[in-house]
Amino acid sequence: MKGTFVHRVKRLDLLNAFLARGANPTARDHPQRTPLITQVQNEQVDLVARLLQDPRVRAILHAQSDAHWTAPHYAVDIYDEGIATAMVRLPLRAGAEPDSPDDKGATPLSYLNAYHPEHHHPEHHSTLALLKQAKGGKADDEIEG
């Protein structure tokens, strides 16, 4: 795996130590992922929460990888609904837009809505409800992505 220590760290105490010593929490790795995106992909809820405390990270919440996905796009791709919901909730609370599009116009909500039972994801009811509420709708409203 390429990237900085902040991309690769798996423990909160080490992340805090790296940041205290001046590590850049917005550095990009080879596929242009920020540490926030990488830690979302790694399902590291506590590290994502810590990174989002940094104003430099909050300033680039809508940063896209070379796949043109933001942290919430990667969050809805997580198989475990509980982790996916937490990973969506954290950036939203930090100010991320629930309808930030990728290069094809797909938002995290539209991406999640596109899944059908034959795909590998479970229903993700909580994640879907959270994104719908963040977009200004009710959890049971039908929202077109």
N, C-alpha and C positions, 0 to 999 in steps of 0.2 A: 504494500500500500504506500502510495506516495503522499506527500504533504508534510506539514509541520508537526511538531509535537502536539499542538493544540488539535490538530486533525486526528492524531493517533491515540491520544490519551484515553484511558478507560476509567480513571479514578478521579473523583472530585478533588481530593487533596492535592493530587499532582497537577490538575488543571489550575487550581488556585495558585500553586507554587509557580507554574510557568507564567501565568498572567502577572503575578507579583514581580517577576523578574523581567517583565517587559515583552513577553511573547505577544505577537500580533493576532488578535482574535478575528481578524477579517482577511487574513492571508488566503490566497487561492492555491489549490493544488493543481496537478496536471489537467484533470477534467474540469477545471474552473469551479470546483466546489469550495464554498466557504467552510470553516470549521462547524458552523451551525448546521449546514446541510449534511455534512459528514456525520455529525453526532445524531442528527435525526435519523439518518439511514442506519446508524449503529444502534438505534433504539435506546440511547443513553439519556433518559428523561432528566436525571439530576444535572448532567453536564449541559444539556440544552437550557434548562432553567438558569444555570449559572451564567452561561454565555449571554443570555438575554438580559441579564442585569447590566451588562456593559453597554454604555451609550453608543460606542462605535459599532457594535453588532446591531443594535436597534436601528441605527442610521442606514443599514443596508439590508433590512428585512426582506426586501423584494429582489435581492441579488439572485441571479439565475446561474445555474451550472451550464456547461456546454450543451447539455440536453435541454436547456431552456426551462428548467423546472426550478421553482422556489422551494424553500423548506416545507411549506404546507403541501405542495405537490408530492414531495417525497413522503410526507407524513401519511397521506391517504393511501399510499402504496404499501404500508406496513400491514402485515397479515393480522396481527393481534389487535382486536378492536380497542381494548383498553389502552394499549400503548399508542395506537394511532390517534385516539381521541385526545390523550394527554399531549401528544406531539403537535396536534392541530391547535389545541387550546392555548398552549404556551406562546407561540408566535402571535396568535390573535390578541391575547391579552397585552402583548408588547406593542401592538399597533399594526400588525400585518393585515393586509386587505384580503378578505376571503375570496374575492373575485379577481385576483391578480392573474392575468392570462400568461400562458406559455407562448411560444412562437406560432402555434397553430390556433391560438385563441381559447384553448382549453383551460379552465380554471380548476382548482382543486375540487370544487363542488361538482362541476360538470364531469370531471374525470371519475369521481366516486359514483355519480349517477349513472355513468356509462356501464358500470359492471353489471353483469348478469349472473345468475346462479352457476353457470358453467365455468366461470372464472374462479381463480384460486382464493379470492377473498370471501370472508363471511359477509353477512349483510351490512355490517358497520352502521347499525341504526344510530348509535350515540354520536359517532363522528359525523354522519350525515345531518343529524338534528343540530349539532353544534355549528356546522357550516351554514345551514339554512338560517339559524337564529342570528349568526354574525352578519349575514347578508341583509337582515332586516325582516325576515319572514318568520312564520311560526314553524315549529318543528314538524308539524304535519302538513304544511303547505307544499304544494308541488312547485318547485322552482326550476325553471329552465336554466341550464348552465350556459 
